[in-house]
Amino acid sequence: MTNQADTTAADDDQPERPLSMLSIDRKTSIKIGLSFLVAIAMLYLVGKAAGLHAVRESLVYGNHEWLAVACLSTFLGLVAWSKVWQIVLSIVGIDASLPHVTKTFFAGTFANYITPLGQVGGEPFIAYIISKDLDTNYENSLTSVVTADLLNLVPFFTFSAVGLGILLTRAEFPPIVQTSAYGLAALVVVVPMTGYIGWNHRVGVKRAVTAVANPVARLTSRVEVASILARIDRFYETLDTIATAPRRLAYALVYSLVGWVFFVLPLYFAGLVLGISLDLWLVLFIVPASTLAGFVPTPGGLGGVEVALVALLVGIVGVPASQAFALAVLYRVASYWFTLAISAVPTVYVIAKA
């Protein structure tokens, strides 16, 4: 399944992490459960403020065929992003079929979606899943995941810029647009700058890691600074290998763009469920802007994303709060809950294999 020159060496390169990294202990389960309860309570309060009766009527009497289309769009987006993974993994010699990579991608997505703040710094965890499921070394997996994530940011920023640019041609726009624009602009500056520093100042990165790791290493024998630095070197070696294949990276970027199109469209289809025809250029801005709320400490940004969607839909589109909340719920059913449902089985498989 892989083209690793030495599978034994690959196995030796696996990070010494317990199986509990993939399984969920009781304490973690309680934290996740409490996070879901907090998020659901938040949604209830927002729904009550919007008018639960009106929300219920909007959901019950909608054209639900469009919800199925929205779910299909989400599925196609996930498959397209899996293709991005497959292409990047192939550059470092990890050859696997698209169904296999898709299964692993779904398992990683599931882990991110049920973990509070899973979208922040989830790459090491996902890389561990890949290294176990595809029988490869951890550094190759981590580098591939980081590269794929960076590729997926290109359409994120592109769609945001296009939607925001068109929106700003209006004579007036609500404060929520300004707030979202500032947040997106901050990401546009911070992410490339971080990548530039990490790429061009490798010695500085190693020094910073050493400064953090040394005090920890003095407290426990389980942390070895030399081993950590060796892994950083292998990480950069893999990154250099990926950088030598610009054509395949461009090919992966095409699939990333396709994936974002399918990820954005469920909001448009959710609007059709309620008989609301949203302008596509508005959707291009609203979906990326709402994902900024995914940084709230709840699983998959649950609660925060919905609140952001309601604020954006009311402020920009001008729909009543009850319809905005109903639309946000439908969108999250298609993009979040549907993803959890179809990712559960692959996740169980990956855990069982590990």
C-alpha positions in Angstrom: 0.0 0.0 0.0 2.9 2.3 0.6 6.2 2.9 -1.3 8.3 3.3 1.9 11.8 2.0 1.3 12.0 0.4 4.7 8.8 -0.5 6.4 10.7 -1.5 9.5 12.3 1.9 9.7 8.9 3.5 9.2 7.5 1.6 12.1 10.5 2.6 14.2 9.7 6.2 13.4 6.2 6.0 14.8 5.8 8.4 17.8 5.7 6.7 21.1 2.1 7.5 21.8 -0.4 5.2 23.6 -3.5 3.8 22.0 -5.5 6.1 24.2 -4.6 8.8 21.7 -7.1 7.2 19.4 -9.5 5.8 22.0 -11.4 8.0 24.3 -11.1 7.6 28.1 -13.7 8.3 30.6 -12.4 11.8 31.5 -12.2 12.8 27.9 -15.7 11.5 27.2 -17.0 13.6 30.1 -15.4 16.7 28.7 -16.7 16.1 25.3 -20.2 15.4 26.7 -20.2 18.6 28.7 -19.0 20.6 25.7 -21.9 19.3 23.7 -24.4 20.1 26.5 -23.0 23.7 26.7 -23.3 24.1 22.9 -26.8 22.7 22.8 -27.9 24.9 25.7 -26.4 27.9 23.7 -28.4 26.8 20.6 -31.6 26.5 22.7 -31.2 30.0 24.1 -30.5 31.5 20.6 -33.5 29.6 19.2 -35.7 30.8 22.0 -34.7 34.4 21.4 -35.4 33.9 17.7 -38.8 32.4 18.4 -38.9 28.6 18.7 -42.5 28.3 17.3 -41.5 30.2 14.1 -38.3 28.2 13.8 -40.2 25.0 14.2 -42.7 26.0 11.5 -39.9 26.9 9.1 -38.2 23.5 9.7 -41.4 21.4 9.4 -42.9 22.9 6.3 -39.7 23.4 4.3 -38.8 21.7 1.0 -36.7 19.0 2.5 -35.5 17.5 -0.8 -33.0 20.4 -0.9 -31.6 19.2 2.4 -30.6 15.9 0.8 -28.9 17.8 -2.0 -27.0 19.8 0.7 -25.8 16.6 2.4 -24.7 15.3 -1.0 -22.8 18.5 -1.6 -21.0 18.1 1.8 -20.1 14.5 1.0 -18.6 15.5 -2.4 -16.6 18.3 -0.7 -15.1 15.8 1.7 -14.2 13.4 -1.1 -12.5 16.3 -3.0 -10.5 17.2 0.1 -9.6 13.6 0.5 -8.2 13.7 -3.0 -6.0 16.6 -1.9 -4.6 14.4 0.9 -4.0 11.6 -1.6 -2.0 13.8 -4.0 0.1 15.3 -1.3 0.7 11.9 0.4 1.8 10.5 -3.0 4.5 13.1 -3.3 6.2 11.7 -0.2 5.9 8.1 -1.4 2.7 7.1 0.4 0.5 5.5 -2.3 -3.0 4.6 -1.3 -6.3 4.4 -3.1 -8.8 7.3 -2.9 -11.4 5.2 -0.9 -8.7 4.3 1.6 -7.5 7.9 2.0 -11.2 9.1 2.1 -11.8 6.7 5.0 -8.8 8.0 6.9 -9.8 11.6 6.1 -13.3 11.0 7.5 -11.8 9.5 10.7 -9.6 12.6 11.1 -12.6 14.9 10.5 -14.7 13.0 13.0 -11.9 13.4 15.6 -11.7 17.2 14.9 -15.5 17.6 15.0 -16.1 15.9 18.4 -13.1 17.5 20.1 -13.4 21.0 21.7 -11.1 23.3 19.8 -10.3 20.3 17.5 -9.9 22.7 14.6 -7.0 24.4 16.4 -3.8 22.4 16.3 -5.6 19.2 15.3 -2.9 18.3 12.7 -0.6 16.2 15.0 -3.6 14.1 16.0 -4.7 13.5 12.4 -1.1 12.8 11.3 -1.1 10.1 14.0 -4.2 8.5 12.6 -2.7 8.6 9.1 0.6 7.0 10.3 -1.3 4.2 11.9 -3.9 3.6 9.1 -1.5 3.9 6.2 1.5 2.3 7.9 3.9 5.2 7.4 6.1 7.3 9.5 4.7 10.2 11.6 6.8 13.0 10.1 5.7 12.3 6.5 2.1 12.2 7.7 2.3 15.4 9.7 4.0 17.3 6.8 1.4 16.0 4.3 -1.5 17.1 6.6 0.0 20.6 7.2 0.6 21.0 3.4 -3.0 19.9 2.6 -4.4 22.3 5.2 -2.4 25.2 3.7 -3.6 24.3 0.2 -7.2 24.4 1.6 -6.7 27.9 2.9 -6.1 29.3 -0.6 -9.7 28.9 -1.7 -10.9 29.9 1.8 -9.2 33.3 1.5 -10.1 33.5 -2.2 -13.8 33.0 -1.7 -13.8 35.3 1.3 -12.1 38.0 -0.6 -14.5 37.7 -3.6 -17.6 37.7 -1.5 -16.3 40.6 0.7 -15.2 42.6 -2.3 -18.7 42.4 -3.8 -20.4 43.0 -0.5 -18.3 46.2 0.1 -19.6 47.7 -3.2 -22.8 48.3 -1.4 -23.4 51.8 -0.1 -23.9 50.5 3.5 -23.0 47.3 5.3 -23.7 46.2 8.8 -21.0 46.1 11.6 -21.0 42.3 11.5 -19.4 42.6 8.1 -16.6 44.8 9.5 -15.9 42.4 12.3 -15.8 39.4 10.0 -13.6 41.3 7.5 -11.1 42.2 10.3 -11.0 38.5 11.4 -10.4 37.2 7.9 -7.8 40.0 7.2 -6.0 38.9 10.4 -5.9 35.3 9.1 -4.6 36.5 5.7 -1.7 38.2 7.5 -1.0 35.7 10.3 -1.1 32.4 8.4 1.3 33.3 5.5 3.6 35.1 8.0 3.8 32.1 10.2 4.5 29.8 7.3 7.2 32.2 6.0 8.9 32.3 9.4 8.7 28.6 9.8 10.1 27.9 6.4 12.9 30.4 6.3 14.0 30.4 9.9 14.4 26.8 10.7 17.3 27.3 13.1 15.1 29.7 15.1 12.3 27.2 15.2 14.6 24.6 16.6 16.0 27.0 19.1 12.4 27.9 20.2 11.5 24.2 20.5 14.6 23.5 22.4 13.9 26.3 24.9 10.5 24.8 25.6 11.5 21.2 25.6 14.6 21.4 27.8 12.7 22.3 31.1 10.2 19.5 30.4 13.0 17.0 29.6 14.6 17.7 33.0 11.3 16.8 34.7 10.6 13.5 32.8 12.7 10.9 30.9 9.8 10.5 28.4 10.8 13.7 26.6 14.1 13.7 24.7 15.2 16.9 23.1 17.5 15.2 20.6 14.7 13.0 19.4 12.4 16.0 19.0 15.0 17.9 17.0 15.6 14.9 14.8 11.8 14.7 14.1 11.8 18.4 13.2 14.7 17.8 10.7 12.7 14.9 9.1 9.7 17.2 9.0 11.6 19.8 7.0 13.1 17.1 4.7 9.6 15.9 3.8 8.5 19.5 3.3 11.4 20.1 0.9 10.4 16.9 -1.0 6.8 18.2 -1.4 8.1 21.6 -2.6 9.8 19.9 -5.5 6.5 18.9 -7.0 4.7 22.2 -7.9 2.6 20.6 -10.7 1.1 18.0 -8.4 0.5 20.7 -5.8 -1.3 22.8 -8.4 -3.3 19.7 -9.2 -4.2 19.3 -5.5 -5.2 22.9 -5.3 -7.8 22.4 -8.0 -9.4 19.7 -5.9 -9.2 22.0 -2.9 -11.1 24.6 -4.8 -13.7 22.0 -5.8 -14.0 20.9 -2.2 -14.6 24.4 -1.0 -17.3 25.0 -3.6 -19.2 21.9 -2.4 -18.6 23.0 1.2 -20.1 26.4 0.6 -23.1 25.3 -1.5 -25.0 23.5 1.4 -25.9 27.0 2.8 -27.4 27.9 -0.5 -29.4 24.7 -0.6 -30.4 25.1 3.0 -31.9 28.4 2.0 -33.9 26.7 -0.7 -35.4 24.4 1.9 -37.0 27.5 3.4 -37.8 29.1 0.1 -35.0 31.6 0.5 -32.8 32.1 -2.6 -29.5 33.4 -1.4 -27.1 35.2 -3.7 -24.1 32.9 -4.3 -21.6 35.7 -3.8 -23.1 36.3 -0.3 -22.7 32.6 0.4 -19.1 32.8 -0.6 -18.5 35.3 2.2 -20.9 34.1 4.9 -19.6 30.5 5.1 -15.9 31.4 5.5 -16.8 34.2 7.8 -18.9 31.9 10.0 -16.1 29.4 10.3 -14.1 31.9 12.3 -16.6 31.1 15.1 -15.4 27.5 14.9 -12.6 28.6 17.3 -15.0 28.6 20.2 -14.2 25.8 22.8 -17.1 23.5 21.7 -17.0 20.4 19.4 -16.8 21.6 15.8 -17.6 25.1 16.9 -21.1 24.0 17.7 -23.2 26.9 18.9 -20.7 29.5 17.9 -21.0 28.9 14.1 -24.8 28.9 14.3 -24.8 32.2 16.2 -22.4 33.7 13.7 -24.6 32.5 10.8 -27.7 34.0 12.4 -25.9 37.4 12.9 -24.6 37.4 9.3 -27.9 36.3 7.7 -29.9 38.9 9.7 -27.3 41.7 9.2 -26.5 41.1 5.5 -29.5 39.2 4.0 -32.1 40.9 6.1 -34.1 37.7 6.9 -36.1 37.5 10.2 -34.2 36.0 13.1 -36.4 32.9 13.2 -35.7 32.1 9.5 -32.0 32.9 10.0 -31.8 30.4 12.9 -33.7 27.8 11.0 -31.4 28.2 8.0 -28.3 28.0 10.2 -29.6 24.8 11.8 -30.3 23.2 8.4 -26.9 24.2 7.1 -25.2 22.6 10.2 -27.3 19.5 9.8 -25.9 19.1 6.3 -22.3 20.2 7.0 -21.7 19.1 10.6 -24.1 16.5 11.9 -24.2 14.7 8.5 -20.4 14.6 8.5 -20.3 13.1 12.0 -22.9 10.5 11.0 -21.0 9.3 7.9 -17.6 9.5 9.6 -18.5 7.4 12.6 -18.0 4.0 10.9 -14.6 4.8 9.3 -13.5 6.1 12.7 -14.4 2.9 14.5 -12.5 0.9 11.8 -9.4 3.0 12.2 -9.5 2.7 16.0 -10.0 -1.1 15.7 -7.0 -1.4 13.3 -4.8 0.7 15.6 
